[in-house]
Amino acid sequence: MNALSLPVPGRLHETNSAFSPTLPGLQIAWDSTSMGTFKECRRKYYYSIVLGWQPRELSVHLFFGQIYHFALEVYDHAKARGADHDEGTRLAVRAALKATWDKAKKKPWISDHSTKNRLTLVRTVVWYLEQFKADPLVTLRLEEGSPAVELSFRFQTHFKSQSGDPFLICGHLDRVARLEGLDQLWIVDRKTTQYSIDSAYFSKYSPDNQMSTYDFAGGIIYSYPIQGVIVDAAQVLVTLSRFERGFVPRSKSQREEWYITFGQYVKEAEQAAKEQNWPMNDKACGHYGGCPFRPVCGRPPEAREEWLRAAYVQRVWDPLKIRGDI
């Protein structure tokens, strides 16, 4: 085994529809998370996406963000059904409280994080909805009448694997809304952060893999031109939650550039799968507070499989699974 090749620890038994049935490790359906991970580090991508390993304990930041998005999705659906602001807020809070109740332990979610806990979660949901109570962004209605909230999408690209399978782009959009007054259609994405929300914060989304994926997808699945992505950012502090809205536009040439680059990366992924060669990028180990697989990669190659089995659990990362039903 050469220095860059890897054993295959704990192959998943569950079929993953996002991967090629003929070439192990070749992802056919790509979302922003899997592509972003592949760009960041091939080894991290191999562990987390191909094999599906994840830490046994979900990151507090990830859990907080998931429930925050879910609660606001409940509000958006309620408003689309005709509920007023107060009723929508009540339903959103109820959803957040229910999702943070540990049924097994019969007690609420307990977090030791000073800014990411049950109290700050509910507070941030309520204050966000109050901040944008008179929102000039109006959720788009789809042709069948349903609101454009938590939309799952998938479409074929022009790029194909050597076996002839077309590569897909797929994923989920928080919300698609029309900006009143300007008659513009935007993808809306909600973010939470502990850092200050200023021009520097919003500048990091140009360029950005996730935002470019959402923008490109919106332009494909809707006949009406998409202007780009609106980021609703929430700064969550111990005693305060504050909000800012930033606009992340994309031009036609930027979309074309991103799409061409996407094609280059999926070809690299196909080559990596053929060679079963997933080298680590040790310059990325400290990104986002530290890679969850740093303890694995920091050990000798012969000890890594045992460490994975002991400290991590497996799940299937399948971006083709549909979301959006409340």
C-alpha positions in Angstrom: 0.0 0.0 0.0 1.6 3.3 -1.0 1.6 6.3 1.4 -1.5 7.9 -0.1 -3.7 4.9 -0.5 -6.2 3.9 2.2 -7.8 0.8 3.5 -11.6 0.9 3.3 -12.8 0.8 6.9 -16.4 -0.1 7.5 -18.0 0.1 4.0 -21.7 1.0 4.3 -24.1 -1.8 3.7 -27.0 0.6 2.9 -27.3 1.5 -0.7 -26.6 5.2 -1.4 -28.3 6.4 -4.6 -25.9 9.3 -4.9 -23.0 7.0 -5.8 -22.2 5.0 -8.9 -23.2 1.3 -8.6 -20.2 0.3 -10.7 -17.3 2.3 -9.4 -17.0 2.3 -5.6 -16.5 5.8 -4.1 -17.6 7.7 -7.2 -20.3 10.2 -6.3 -22.7 10.9 -9.1 -25.1 13.3 -7.4 -23.4 16.3 -5.8 -24.6 18.8 -3.3 -22.8 21.9 -1.9 -21.8 20.0 1.3 -20.1 17.1 -0.5 -18.5 19.3 -3.2 -17.3 21.8 -0.5 -15.8 18.9 1.5 -14.1 17.5 -1.5 -12.6 20.9 -2.3 -11.4 21.3 1.3 -9.8 17.9 1.8 -10.0 14.6 -0.1 -9.4 12.6 3.1 -12.1 14.4 5.0 -14.5 13.8 2.0 -13.6 10.1 1.9 -14.3 9.6 5.6 -17.4 11.8 5.9 -19.1 11.5 2.6 -18.0 8.2 0.9 -17.8 6.1 4.1 -20.3 8.2 6.1 -18.3 8.5 9.4 -19.3 11.2 11.8 -18.5 12.0 15.4 -20.8 10.2 17.9 -21.9 13.6 19.3 -23.4 16.1 16.9 -21.6 19.5 17.0 -23.5 22.0 19.0 -23.2 24.5 16.2 -24.6 22.1 13.7 -27.5 21.1 16.0 -28.3 24.7 16.8 -28.3 25.7 13.1 -30.5 22.7 12.1 -33.2 23.5 14.7 -33.1 27.2 13.9 -33.7 26.5 10.2 -36.5 24.1 11.0 -38.3 26.5 13.3 -38.2 29.3 10.7 -39.4 26.8 8.0 -42.4 26.0 10.2 -43.1 29.8 10.3 -42.8 30.2 6.5 -45.2 27.3 5.9 -47.7 28.6 8.4 -47.7 32.1 6.8 -48.2 30.5 3.4 -51.3 28.7 4.8 -52.7 32.1 5.9 -51.6 32.2 9.5 -50.8 35.7 10.9 -47.5 36.6 12.4 -48.3 35.7 16.0 -49.7 32.3 15.1 -46.7 31.6 12.9 -44.3 32.6 15.7 -46.1 30.4 18.2 -45.8 27.4 15.9 -42.1 28.1 15.3 -41.4 28.3 19.0 -43.3 25.2 19.6 -41.4 23.4 16.9 -38.0 24.6 18.4 -39.0 23.5 21.9 -40.2 20.1 20.7 -37.1 19.5 18.7 -34.9 20.3 21.7 -36.7 17.9 24.0 -34.8 14.7 24.7 -37.5 12.0 24.7 -35.2 9.3 25.9 -33.9 11.3 28.9 -37.3 13.1 29.4 -35.6 16.5 29.7 -34.7 19.4 27.5 -31.5 19.5 25.5 -28.7 20.7 27.7 -25.8 22.6 26.1 -22.7 23.7 27.9 -22.1 26.3 25.2 -22.6 29.9 26.4 -24.2 31.2 23.2 -25.7 28.0 21.6 -28.3 26.6 24.0 -32.1 26.2 24.2 -32.7 29.7 25.6 -30.7 31.5 23.0 -32.2 29.3 20.2 -35.8 30.3 21.1 -34.8 33.9 21.6 -33.1 34.1 18.2 -36.1 32.6 16.4 -38.5 35.0 18.1 -36.4 38.1 17.6 -35.6 37.2 13.9 -39.3 36.9 13.1 -40.0 40.1 14.9 -37.2 41.9 13.1 -38.6 40.8 9.7 -42.3 41.0 10.6 -42.9 43.5 7.7 -40.6 41.8 5.3 -40.4 43.1 1.7 -39.4 39.5 0.8 -42.5 37.5 -0.1 -42.2 33.7 -0.4 -42.7 32.6 -4.0 -45.6 30.3 -4.8 -44.9 27.3 -7.0 -47.1 26.4 -9.9 -49.1 23.9 -7.8 -49.6 26.5 -5.1 -47.2 25.4 -2.4 -44.7 27.8 -0.9 -41.1 27.8 -2.1 -39.7 26.7 1.2 -37.1 24.0 1.9 -37.1 23.0 -1.7 -35.3 19.9 -2.8 -33.8 20.1 -6.3 -31.8 17.9 -8.7 -30.8 18.2 -12.3 -28.4 16.7 -14.8 -25.3 18.5 -15.9 -23.5 18.2 -19.2 -20.6 16.4 -17.5 -20.5 12.6 -17.6 -18.4 9.9 -16.0 -16.2 7.7 -18.2 -18.9 5.0 -18.0 -21.5 7.5 -19.4 -23.4 8.3 -16.2 -24.3 12.1 -16.1 -23.3 14.0 -13.0 -26.1 15.6 -11.1 -26.3 18.8 -9.0 -28.8 18.5 -6.1 -29.6 19.9 -2.7 -32.1 22.0 -0.8 -33.0 25.7 -0.8 -34.2 27.4 2.4 -36.5 29.7 0.6 -37.1 31.5 -2.7 -38.7 34.9 -2.4 -39.7 37.9 -4.5 -38.3 41.3 -3.4 -41.3 43.6 -3.5 -40.8 46.9 -5.3 -38.0 45.7 -7.5 -39.8 42.5 -8.7 -36.6 40.4 -8.2 -36.4 36.8 -7.3 -33.7 35.8 -4.8 -32.6 32.6 -3.0 -32.8 33.2 0.8 -30.4 31.5 3.1 -30.2 31.9 6.9 -27.0 31.8 8.9 -26.0 32.0 12.5 -22.7 33.2 13.8 -21.0 34.4 17.0 -19.0 37.0 15.1 -19.8 40.5 14.1 -22.0 40.9 11.1 -20.5 43.6 8.8 -19.4 44.0 5.3 -16.4 41.7 5.9 -18.8 39.0 7.0 -20.9 39.1 3.9 -17.9 39.5 1.6 -16.9 35.9 2.5 -19.8 34.6 0.4 -18.3 36.0 -2.8 -16.9 33.6 -3.9 -18.4 30.7 -1.9 -19.2 27.2 -3.0 -22.5 26.9 -1.2 -23.9 30.2 -2.3 -22.8 29.6 -5.9 -24.4 26.2 -5.9 -27.7 27.6 -4.6 -27.6 30.5 -7.1 -26.8 28.3 -10.1 -29.5 25.8 -9.1 -32.1 28.6 -8.8 -31.3 29.8 -12.2 -31.9 26.3 -13.6 -35.1 25.3 -11.9 -36.9 28.6 -12.3 -37.7 30.3 -15.5 -37.6 33.7 -13.8 -34.1 35.1 -13.5 -32.5 34.7 -10.1 -30.5 37.7 -8.9 -28.4 35.7 -6.4 -28.6 34.9 -2.7 -29.9 37.0 0.2 -28.2 36.0 3.4 -30.1 36.6 6.6 -27.4 36.5 9.3 -28.0 36.2 13.0 -25.3 37.0 15.5 -26.0 35.0 18.6 -24.4 36.3 21.8 -25.0 35.4 25.5 -27.5 38.2 26.1 -28.3 39.4 22.6 -29.2 38.2 19.1 -28.9 40.7 16.3 -29.6 40.4 12.6 -28.4 41.8 9.3 -29.4 41.1 5.7 -26.8 40.9 3.0 -27.1 40.6 -0.8 -24.8 38.2 -2.6 -25.5 38.7 -6.4 -24.0 36.5 -9.1 -23.5 37.5 -12.8 -23.9 35.2 -15.8 -20.1 35.0 -16.3 -19.6 34.0 -12.6 -22.2 31.3 -13.0 -20.5 29.9 -16.1 -17.1 30.0 -14.4 -18.5 28.1 -11.4 -20.1 25.5 -13.6 -16.9 24.8 -15.6 -15.0 24.5 -12.3 -17.6 22.0 -11.0 -16.9 19.8 -14.1 -13.2 19.9 -13.4 -13.8 18.8 -9.8 -16.1 15.9 -10.6 -13.4 14.6 -13.0 -10.9 14.8 -10.2 -13.3 12.9 -7.9 -13.7 10.2 -10.5 -9.9 9.8 -10.7 -9.7 9.6 -7.0 -12.3 6.9 -6.8 -10.6 4.8 -9.6 -7.3 5.0 -7.7 -8.9 4.8 -4.3 -6.5 7.6 -3.4 -7.7 10.2 -1.0 -4.8 12.4 0.3 -5.2 14.6 3.3 -4.8 18.4 3.0 -3.0 19.1 6.3 -3.4 22.9 5.7 -7.1 22.5 6.2 -7.0 20.6 9.5 -7.7 23.7 11.6 -10.6 25.1 9.5 -13.9 25.8 11.1 -12.7 25.1 14.6 -10.8 22.0 13.6 -11.6 19.0 11.4 -13.6 16.3 13.2 -11.2 13.7 11.7 -8.0 15.4 13.0 -7.7 12.8 15.8 -7.8 10.1 13.2 -5.3 11.6 10.7 -3.0 12.4 13.5 -2.5 8.7 14.2 -0.3 6.2 12.2 -2.1 4.8 9.1 -2.4 1.3 10.6 -4.3 2.6 13.7 -6.8 4.8 11.9 -9.5 2.1 11.1 -9.6 1.0 14.7 -9.9 4.6 15.9 -12.7 5.3 13.4 -14.7 2.3 14.6 -14.3 3.3 18.3 -14.9 7.0 18.2 -17.3 7.5 15.2 -20.6 6.2 13.8 -21.7 5.7 10.3 -24.7 7.2 8.4 -25.5 7.5 4.7 -24.9 10.9 3.1 -27.5 10.9 0.3 -28.3 14.4 -1.0 -31.0 12.9 -3.3 -33.3 12.4 -0.3 -36.3 14.7 -0.5 -37.0 17.4 2.1 -39.7 20.0 2.5 -42.7 18.2 4.0 -43.9 19.6 7.3 
